[in-house]
Amino acid sequence: PQDVVTTAGWLDAETTAAYDFRIVTTSDGVSFATDPVAIDSEAAAAGGDLIAIIDVDGVAHRVHTFTTVGAAAEFELRFDREIEYLVVAGGGGGGGAFHGGGGGAGGVRAGSLAVTAGTTAVVVGAGGAGATGAAASLDEGDDGGASEALGLTSLGGGGGGAAKLGVPGIGRSGGSGGGGAFVSTSGADGTEGQGHDGGRGSNTSNPTVRYGGGGGGAGGPGGAAVAGAAGNGGDGGPGLASSITGTSVVYGGGGGGNGHNSGGRAGLGGAGGGGTGQRVSVAATAGTDGLGGGGGAADAGQGASGGSGVAILRYRVSPA
C-alpha cells in the first residue's frame, strides 16, 4: 500500500495547531481514502493559571487550572470537545460573637460536558470573611463567592452561625450550609448536588458549656456539637476527592465549630481544606485557598475566613 497524507484546514500555521489527516491506500490501481481525522496540539488557545499535559490511561489530556480570584478569565476552545470539569466555589467564613458554627464548604460540581468551539468566561469565587466578633449582634460569617465555568455555577459556602445570649443563630445556606451556633440551633441547608447541611450547635446550662456545629462539606454534613463539660464543637463535613489534575485531591471540606473554654475541644476542619474552630486561646484557622474549605468558628471573637475556590477543565489532546 502507498501511504499518502493530505492536509487541509490548517489553523494557526505558525504553531501548527491543527491538521486534518486522510490516509489513502492504493491496490491494483484503485485508491481508497479514509475520512479525514482532525488531530490538534493546541485545542485551547488560552485560559488558566496553570496548563499541563497529563497521561490518562495512555491518552494525553490537557488540564487548565484557574485559581485567580477576581475578574472573569477567558477560556477559548478552538475545537468541539468533551470537557471534564471541576468547579469549586469559595468557602463560607466561620461564625463568631458567641460560640459560632463553622463555615460551609463551597459548592463542588464535577462531571463532563460536550462543549462547542468558542470562548467562555471562568470565574473563581473568593472565600467569605469570618465574623468580626461583634458580640452585640448575630455576627455570622460571610458567604463564599460563587465559581462559574462552562455555563455552570457552584454556590459559595454558607457563613457559620453566631448567637447572642438567648438568641439562636442557624448560619447561612449555600453550596454547603454553615454550622449552627449554640442554643441547640440547627445547621443551615446545603444545595443538592453541590454540598451538605451544617451541623447543630449545642448548649448546656449546668455547667454552662456552649459549642457550635460544624459546617457542611461537599462529601457529607457537618457534625453536631456534643453537649456537656467534656463536649466538643462539631467537626466540619468531609469534602470530595477528584483526580482531574492527575493527582487525587480532596476539595470542599467544612469548617469546625468552636470549642467552649470550659472543656472539650474545638471542631476539626473537614478533609478538603476545612479550618479548625477556636478553643480558648488557640484561634480558629482559615479554610484552604484553592480547595473551597469553610472557615473555623470563634468561641467569643473573630471567626476565620473561608478558602477560595478553583475551576479545572480537562480534555483529550486529540480524538480517538
N, C-alpha and C positions, 0 to 999 in steps of 0.2 A: 504493500500500500504506500501511497505517496501522501505525506502529511503537508498540508498547506494551511497556514494560519492567515486569515484575513482580519484586518482590524477596521472597526468603524465606531463612530460615536465617541471619539476622543474627548475627554473632559480634562481641562487644565493640563495641557500637554507638557507644560514646563515641569510639573511634578508627576507626570504620568499617573494621574489619579484613577483612571478607569479605562478598561478596554472591553470590547465585545469580541469574544473568540468563537471561531467556527472551524471545526475540523472537517476536512474534505479528504475522502479516500477515493482511489481510482482502481477499478477492476475491469479488465477486458475492455478498456476504452470508455467505460461508463463511470461518471463521477457521482459520488454520494456525499451530501453535506449535512452535518448536524445543525440543529437550531442554534442560533447564537446564544452564548452564555456570558453574562456580564461578570467580570471579576474586578474588584476595585481594591485599591490600597489605602484609600482615604475617603471613606463613606461620609464622614462628617468633617466639614471644613473647619469648624471652630466650636469651642464651648467647653468650659470646665476648668477648674484649678489644677487638676491632675488628669492626664490622659495616658493610659497604659495599654499595652497589648498583653493578654494572658492566654494561656492554653486551657481550653475546656474540653476534656475528653478527646484530645488530639486535634481540635479545631481552634484556630486563632480567633479571639474575640477582642474588641476594643472596648475599654471601660473609661467613661467620662465621669469624674467626680467633681461635684460642685459643693464648696464649703463656705464661700464668701457670703456674709450676711449683708443685706442692703438692697441696692438697685438690682432689677432683674437682669440676668445674664442671657445671652442668646445661644441656642443650640441649633446649628444649621446642618440638616441632614440632606445629603446630595442624592441619595437613592432610597427607594422604599425599603424598609427593613422591619423585621420583627425585633422589637426592643424590649429587653428585660429592664425593669425599673425597681428602685427602692427610693421612696420619698418619705423622709422623716422630718417632722416639724420640731420646733423648739419646745423644750420642756417648761412646765409651769414653775413659778417661784414658790418657795416654801412659806407657809403662814408664820405669823409672829404674834406680837402683843402678849396674849395669854395662851400658851400651850397649843401651838399651831399644828396643823396637819401638813404632811409632806406634799410637795408639788407633783401633779400628774405628769407622766411622760408625754412627750409629743406624739401625735398620731403617727403610726407606721403603716405604709401601704406598699405592698410588693406584688409583682406579677409580671405579665408581658402583654404587649400591645402591638398590633400591626400599624405601623406609622408610615405615612406617605412623605415623600421628599418635601422639604420646606424648612422654615425657621420657626422655632417655638421659644417661648420665654421660660426660664427656670428661676425660681425664687427660693431662697433658703431662709427659713424662719429663725429669728433670734430667740434666745431663752428669755423667759419672763423674770422680772426683778422680784427679789424676795420682799416680804413685808418689812416695812420700815421700823416696826416696833412701837407704833403709836398706841399705847395701852388704853387710851380713852375711846378708841373706835374699834370696829371689827376690821382688823388690819390683815386682809387676805393677801396672799401672794398674787402677783400679776400673771395673767395667762401668757403662754408662749406664743410666738408668731407662727403663722401657717407657712408651709412649704408647698411649692407648686412645680409640676413638671409634666409635660405631655398632656396638658389639659386636666390633670388630676390634682386634687388638693388634699393635703394632710393637715388636720386641725392641730393648733397649738395645744399643749397640755394645760389643764386647768390649774389655776393657782390654789395653793393649800389653804385650808380653812383657818380662821382665827376666832377668838371669842373674847368677850369681857365678862366679868363675873355675872353669872345668871343669864347670859345671853348666848345662845348657841350660834355656831358658825359652821356651815357644812362644806365650805370650799366651793370651787368653781368647776363647772363641767368643761370638757374639751376632748381632745383626742383620747387621753385618759383623764379621769377625774381626780381632783385634788382630795387629799385626805381630810376627814373631819377633825375639828378641834375638840376640846374636852366638852363636858356636859353630855357625853354619850351621843353626840351627833353623828349622823350617817355621813359617809363619804359622798362626793359628787359623782355624777354619771360620766362614764366614758362613752365613746362613739363606736357603735358596732362596726367591725371590720378594721378598726384603727387602734383601739385600746380598750381598757377596762376601768371599772369603778374604783374610786378611792376607798380606803378603809375607815371604819368607825372610830371616833375618838372615845375616851372613857374618863370617868371622874368618880372618885370616892370621897366621902366626907369624913370618914373615921378609919384611918388617918386621911387627911386631905392630900390626895395624890392625883395629879391630872396628867393625861397623856394625849397626844394627837395620833390620828390614824395615818397609815402610810399612803402615799399617792399611788394611783393605779399605774400599771405598766402595760406595755404593748402585748406581753405574753400572759398576763394574769392580773387579778385585782390586788389592790393594796391590802396589807394586813391590818386587822383591827388592833387597837390598843388593848393592852391587858391591864385590868384594874388591880389595885392593891399596892401595898408598900414595896413589894418585890415585882411590881408590874413593869411593863415595857411599852415604849412607843411602838406604833405599828411599823412593820418593815414595808419598804416600797415594793410594788409589784414587779415581777421579773419582766425582762424585755424579750425580744425575739432575735434569734440568730439568723444571719444571712451570709452566704459565701459569694455574693455578687462580685466582689473585688478579687476573688481567687483565694481569699483567706476568710475563715469563719469569724465573724464579729457579731457581738450582741448589741442591739440598739433598743432604745426606749425603755429604760428602767425607771421606776417610780422613786420619788424621794421619801426618805424616812421621816416619821413623826417625831415630835420632841420627846425627850425623857425628863420627867419632873425631877427637881433637885432633892426630893425626899427619898428616892430609891429607884431601883430598876435601871434600865438602860435606855438610851435613845434608839429610835428605829433605824435599822440599817437601810442603805440605799439598795434598790433592786439591781440585779445584774443587768448591765446595759447603760451604765453611766448615771444611775440614781445617786443623789447626795445623801449623806447621813444627817439625822436630826441632832439638835443641840442637847447636851447633857451637862448640867451645871456650868462649869467654866469652859467646857470644850464646845467651840462654836459649831454651828451647822455648816455642812460643806455643800458646795455648788454641784449641780448636775454637770456632766462632762460635755464640753462642746464637741459637735460633730456626731454625737450619739443621741441627742434629744432627751437626755435624762432630766428628771424632775429634781428641784432643789430641796434640800433638807429643811425641816421646820425648826423654829426657835421655841425655847421654853418661855422666855419672857423678854423678848428683844427682837432682833432683826433676823428674818428668815434668809436663806441662801437662794441665789438665783438659779434658774434652770439652765441647762445646756442648750446650745444652738443645734439646729438640725443639719441635714445633709440631703443631697439628691444625687443618685448614682444611676447612670444609664449604661447598658451593655448590649452589644450586638455582634453578630458574626462579621468578620472582616470581609468574607466573600460567601456567596450562596453555595449550596451543595452542587 
